[in-house]
Amino acid sequence: MLFAQSAQIEAEVVAVLNSFGAPHTDMNTTGPTHIFNLGHGISQHTPPESVEVLVNAVHAHSRSMRTARA
């Protein structure tokens, strides 16, 4: 996915995070949480800009999901 266009990377991030469910916001309770990772790592040919798009999209959508629950 990191070789796709920025819009596609962002859409995939949203799909993955949404598929996991809304995160809990109370640190004293349990509930869905998600650690977004790349599995086996990144190819040496992956454009660094694509990684930046991915990280920014994860942060932005994660924040929006937590804010929506608060």
C-alpha positions as CSV (number, residue, x, y, z in Angstrom):
1,M,0.0,0.0,0.0
2,L,2.9,2.4,0.6
3,F,3.5,2.5,-3.2
4,A,0.0,3.9,-3.8
5,Q,-1.0,7.5,-4.1
6,S,-1.5,9.5,-0.9
7,A,-5.3,9.5,-1.1
8,Q,-5.3,5.7,-1.3
9,I,-2.9,5.4,1.6
10,E,-5.1,7.7,3.7
11,A,-8.3,5.7,2.7
12,E,-6.7,2.4,3.8
13,V,-5.6,3.9,7.1
14,V,-9.2,5.0,7.8
15,A,-10.5,1.6,6.7
16,V,-8.1,-0.3,9.0
17,L,-8.7,1.9,12.0
18,N,-12.5,1.9,11.5
19,S,-12.6,-1.9,11.1
20,F,-11.1,-2.2,14.6
21,G,-13.8,-0.1,16.3
22,A,-13.9,3.0,18.4
23,P,-11.1,3.2,20.9
24,H,-11.8,3.6,24.6
25,T,-10.9,7.0,26.1
26,D,-11.0,6.1,29.8
27,M,-7.6,4.8,30.9
28,N,-9.3,3.0,33.8
29,T,-11.3,0.7,31.6
30,T,-10.6,-1.9,28.9
31,G,-11.8,-1.7,25.4
32,P,-10.7,-1.7,21.8
33,T,-7.3,-0.2,21.2
34,H,-5.1,-0.6,18.2
35,I,-1.4,-0.4,17.6
36,F,-0.9,0.4,13.9
37,N,2.2,-1.3,12.6
38,L,3.8,-2.3,9.3
39,G,4.2,-6.0,10.0
40,H,7.4,-7.0,8.5
41,G,8.8,-3.5,8.0
42,I,9.4,-1.3,5.0
43,S,11.1,-2.0,1.7
44,Q,14.2,0.0,1.0
45,H,12.4,1.2,-2.1
46,T,9.4,2.7,-0.2
47,P,9.1,6.4,-0.8
48,P,9.7,8.2,2.6
49,E,6.9,10.6,1.6
50,S,4.5,7.7,1.6
51,V,5.5,6.7,5.1
52,E,5.0,10.3,6.2
53,V,1.5,10.2,4.7
54,L,0.7,6.9,6.5
55,V,1.9,8.2,9.9
56,N,0.1,11.5,9.6
57,A,-3.1,9.7,8.5
58,V,-2.9,7.3,11.5
59,H,-2.4,10.2,13.9
60,A,-5.1,12.3,12.4
61,H,-7.8,9.6,12.2
62,S,-6.9,8.2,15.6
63,R,-7.3,11.6,17.1
64,S,-10.7,12.1,15.4
65,M,-11.9,8.7,16.6
66,R,-10.9,9.5,20.2
67,T,-12.5,13.0,20.1
68,A,-15.7,11.5,18.7
69,R,-15.9,9.2,21.7
70,A,-15.1,11.7,24.3
